[in-house]
């Protein structure tokens, strides 16, 4: 049976692979993953296509997870930032309670699509800001 550390590393890796990350470095103390690419973001409003680096490090059975997103020359709305923040919130929930927040994500993605459509068709006038009630619902603030 895997030790606590091995089981947690597997859980960590499985979650981020399901979110589209490819692991490029794995060792007992650190894992590095990437998702998206710089050029993909010019053709899609999907935040999953943003060039993103994820680093997980373990020290004394504590996990630190850092997500770095390249926003160079990108039009990123509050909704896109909320997507990335909600990924981290969901990751914490998954690691602690094995909860992927499936219903919350389904609703968020629907609202994100609507905001992106408004943003696109209004040439950036609408759909850029995330309403306070949506921030409260999805991000808890």
DRENDO-1510 file (C-alpha; in Angstrom, 1 decimal, always signed):
<recs>
REC; n; res; u; v; w
REC; 1; UNK; +0.0; +0.0; +0.0 .
REC; 2; UNK; +1.4; +3.4; -0.9 .
REC; 3; UNK; +2.6; +5.7; +1.9 .
REC; 4; UNK; +0.8; +8.9; +2.8 .
REC; 5; UNK; +3.3; +10.9; +0.7 .
REC; 6; UNK; +3.0; +8.6; -2.4 .
REC; 7; UNK; -0.8; +8.6; -2.2 .
REC; 8; UNK; -1.0; +12.4; -1.9 .
REC; 9; UNK; +1.5; +12.8; -4.8 .
REC; 10; UNK; -0.7; +10.5; -7.0 .
REC; 11; UNK; -3.8; +12.4; -5.9 .
REC; 12; UNK; -2.1; +15.7; -6.8 .
REC; 13; UNK; -1.0; +14.5; -10.2 .
REC; 14; UNK; -4.3; +12.9; -11.1 .
REC; 15; UNK; -6.2; +16.1; -10.3 .
REC; 16; UNK; -4.0; +18.3; -12.5 .
REC; 17; UNK; -3.8; +15.8; -15.3 .
REC; 18; UNK; -7.7; +15.8; -15.4 .
REC; 19; UNK; -7.4; +19.6; -15.7 .
REC; 20; UNK; -5.2; +19.3; -18.9 .
REC; 21; UNK; -1.7; +19.6; -17.4 .
REC; 22; UNK; +1.2; +17.5; -18.7 .
REC; 23; UNK; +3.9; +16.6; -16.2 .
REC; 24; UNK; +7.4; +17.3; -17.4 .
REC; 25; UNK; +9.3; +16.7; -14.2 .
REC; 26; UNK; +8.5; +14.4; -11.3 .
REC; 27; UNK; +10.6; +13.4; -8.4 .
REC; 28; UNK; +9.9; +12.7; -4.7 .
REC; 29; UNK; +10.1; +16.4; -3.6 .
REC; 30; UNK; +8.9; +18.3; -6.7 .
REC; 31; UNK; +6.6; +18.0; -9.7 .
REC; 32; UNK; +6.5; +20.4; -12.6 .
REC; 33; UNK; +3.6; +20.5; -15.1 .
REC; 34; UNK; +2.6; +22.7; -18.1 .
REC; 35; UNK; -0.6; +23.5; -19.9 .
REC; 36; UNK; -1.5; +25.6; -22.9 .
REC; 37; UNK; +0.9; +27.6; -25.1 .
REC; 38; UNK; +1.7; +31.2; -25.8 .
REC; 39; UNK; +0.4; +31.0; -29.4 .
REC; 40; UNK; -2.8; +29.0; -28.5 .
REC; 41; UNK; -4.1; +31.9; -26.5 .
REC; 42; UNK; -4.4; +34.1; -29.6 .
REC; 43; UNK; -7.2; +31.9; -31.0 .
REC; 44; UNK; -9.2; +31.0; -28.0 .
REC; 45; UNK; -10.9; +32.7; -25.0 .
REC; 46; UNK; -10.6; +29.5; -23.0 .
REC; 47; UNK; -8.4; +30.1; -19.9 .
REC; 48; UNK; -7.2; +26.5; -20.2 .
REC; 49; UNK; -5.2; +27.6; -23.3 .
REC; 50; UNK; -3.2; +30.2; -21.4 .
REC; 51; UNK; +0.4; +29.2; -21.0 .
REC; 52; UNK; +0.6; +27.9; -17.4 .
REC; 53; UNK; +3.3; +26.4; -15.3 .
REC; 54; UNK; +2.4; +24.4; -12.1 .
REC; 55; UNK; +4.9; +23.6; -9.5 .
REC; 56; UNK; +4.2; +21.3; -6.5 .
REC; 57; UNK; +6.8; +20.8; -3.8 .
REC; 58; UNK; +6.7; +18.7; -0.7 .
REC; 59; UNK; +8.6; +19.4; +2.5 .
REC; 60; UNK; +7.8; +17.6; +5.8 .
REC; 61; UNK; +4.5; +16.2; +4.4 .
REC; 62; UNK; +3.3; +19.7; +3.5 .
REC; 63; UNK; +2.4; +20.5; -0.1 .
REC; 64; UNK; +2.9; +23.9; -1.7 .
REC; 65; UNK; +1.3; +24.4; -5.1 .
REC; 66; UNK; +2.2; +27.4; -7.2 .
REC; 67; UNK; +0.5; +28.3; -10.6 .
REC; 68; UNK; +2.2; +30.8; -12.8 .
REC; 69; UNK; +0.3; +32.1; -15.9 .
REC; 70; UNK; +1.9; +33.9; -18.8 .
REC; 71; UNK; -0.4; +36.9; -19.5 .
REC; 72; UNK; +1.9; +38.6; -22.0 .
REC; 73; UNK; -0.2; +40.2; -24.8 .
REC; 74; UNK; -3.4; +38.5; -23.5 .
REC; 75; UNK; -6.8; +40.0; -23.0 .
REC; 76; UNK; -7.8; +38.4; -19.7 .
REC; 77; UNK; -11.1; +39.2; -18.0 .
REC; 78; UNK; -12.1; +38.9; -14.4 .
REC; 79; UNK; -13.9; +35.7; -15.4 .
REC; 80; UNK; -10.6; +34.2; -16.7 .
REC; 81; UNK; -8.8; +35.1; -13.5 .
REC; 82; UNK; -11.7; +33.6; -11.5 .
REC; 83; UNK; -11.3; +30.4; -13.6 .
REC; 84; UNK; -7.7; +30.0; -12.4 .
REC; 85; UNK; -8.6; +30.9; -8.8 .
REC; 86; UNK; -11.5; +28.4; -8.8 .
REC; 87; UNK; -9.1; +25.8; -10.0 .
REC; 88; UNK; -6.9; +26.3; -7.0 .
REC; 89; UNK; -9.9; +26.4; -4.7 .
REC; 90; UNK; -11.1; +23.1; -6.2 .
REC; 91; UNK; -7.7; +21.6; -5.9 .
REC; 92; UNK; -7.6; +22.4; -2.2 .
REC; 93; UNK; -11.1; +20.9; -1.8 .
REC; 94; UNK; -10.1; +17.8; -3.7 .
REC; 95; UNK; -6.9; +17.2; -1.7 .
REC; 96; UNK; -8.8; +17.7; +1.6 .
REC; 97; UNK; -12.2; +16.2; +0.9 .
REC; 98; UNK; -12.0; +14.4; -2.5 .
REC; 99; UNK; -14.5; +17.0; -3.7 .
REC; 100; UNK; -14.2; +18.2; -7.3 .
REC; 101; UNK; -17.0; +20.7; -7.0 .
REC; 102; UNK; -18.6; +19.3; -10.1 .
REC; 103; UNK; -21.9; +21.2; -9.9 .
REC; 104; UNK; -20.2; +24.5; -9.1 .
REC; 105; UNK; -17.9; +24.0; -12.1 .
REC; 106; UNK; -20.8; +23.2; -14.5 .
REC; 107; UNK; -22.5; +26.4; -13.5 .
REC; 108; UNK; -19.3; +28.5; -13.7 .
REC; 109; UNK; -18.4; +27.2; -17.1 .
REC; 110; UNK; -21.9; +28.2; -18.4 .
REC; 111; UNK; -21.6; +31.7; -16.9 .
REC; 112; UNK; -18.0; +32.0; -18.3 .
REC; 113; UNK; -19.2; +31.1; -21.8 .
REC; 114; UNK; -22.0; +33.7; -21.6 .
REC; 115; UNK; -19.5; +36.4; -20.4 .
REC; 116; UNK; -17.0; +35.5; -23.2 .
REC; 117; UNK; -19.8; +35.8; -25.8 .
REC; 118; UNK; -20.8; +39.2; -24.4 .
REC; 119; UNK; -17.1; +40.3; -24.4 .
REC; 120; UNK; -16.5; +39.1; -27.9 .
REC; 121; UNK; -19.7; +40.5; -29.5 .
REC; 122; UNK; -19.5; +43.9; -27.7 .
REC; 123; UNK; -15.7; +44.3; -28.6 .
REC; 124; UNK; -14.8; +44.2; -24.9 .
REC; 125; UNK; -17.4; +46.6; -23.6 .
REC; 126; UNK; -19.4; +43.9; -21.7 .
REC; 127; UNK; -18.5; +40.6; -20.1 .
REC; 128; UNK; -15.1; +41.8; -18.8 .
REC; 129; UNK; -16.2; +42.3; -15.1 .
REC; 130; UNK; -17.5; +39.6; -12.9 .
REC; 131; UNK; -20.6; +40.6; -10.9 .
REC; 132; UNK; -20.2; +40.6; -7.1 .
REC; 133; UNK; -22.9; +38.0; -6.7 .
REC; 134; UNK; -21.0; +35.6; -9.0 .
REC; 135; UNK; -17.7; +36.3; -7.1 .
REC; 136; UNK; -19.5; +35.4; -3.9 .
REC; 137; UNK; -21.0; +32.2; -5.3 .
REC; 138; UNK; -18.0; +30.9; -7.1 .
REC; 139; UNK; -15.0; +32.3; -5.1 .
REC; 140; UNK; -16.6; +32.8; -1.7 .
REC; 141; UNK; -15.7; +36.5; -1.6 .
</recs>
